[in-house]
Amino acid sequence: MKLSYDQVKHIAWLARLGLSEAESEKFSFQLSNILENFEVLEEIDTTNVPPVTPSIPQQNVFREDRIAKSYPQNAVLANAPRQEENCFKVQAILE
């Protein structure tokens, strides 16, 4: 699959990347090569290939959820530089 220059510019825009003209040309070629390699892999028949299982045992690394008492709201808000209606008041960062 060959990516056009416009497609690369669109992908860069979606990723919020500012690419020069030379970079766009270079990435168009490189990304097209990557996609062509995936097209080759899609042609391989994997119907009789079993799924890969992990070679080492896996375990959950997260702690167990426990119900615990929370700090009182007034104690937490005592540290707030500004508050409004029992909430932290912060400066808006979005329009």
Contacts in CASP RR format, 6 or more apart in sequence:
PFRMAT RR
TARGET T0000
AUTHOR 0000-0000-0000
METHOD contacts of the structure
MODEL  1
MKLSYDQVKHIAWLARLGLSEAESEKFSFQLSNILENFEVLEEIDTTNVP
PVTPSIPQQNVFREDRIAKSYPQNAVLANAPRQEENCFKVQAILE
1 32 0 8 1.000
1 35 0 8 1.000
1 36 0 8 1.000
1 39 0 8 1.000
2 32 0 8 1.000
3 11 0 8 1.000
3 28 0 8 1.000
3 31 0 8 1.000
3 32 0 8 1.000
3 35 0 8 1.000
4 28 0 8 1.000
5 24 0 8 1.000
5 25 0 8 1.000
5 28 0 8 1.000
7 28 0 8 1.000
8 19 0 8 1.000
8 24 0 8 1.000
8 27 0 8 1.000
8 28 0 8 1.000
8 31 0 8 1.000
9 19 0 8 1.000
9 24 0 8 1.000
11 31 0 8 1.000
12 18 0 8 1.000
12 19 0 8 1.000
12 24 0 8 1.000
12 27 0 8 1.000
19 27 0 8 1.000
73 86 0 8 1.000
77 83 0 8 1.000
77 86 0 8 1.000
77 87 0 8 1.000
77 88 0 8 1.000
80 88 0 8 1.000
80 89 0 8 1.000
82 88 0 8 1.000
82 89 0 8 1.000
82 90 0 8 1.000
83 89 0 8 1.000
END
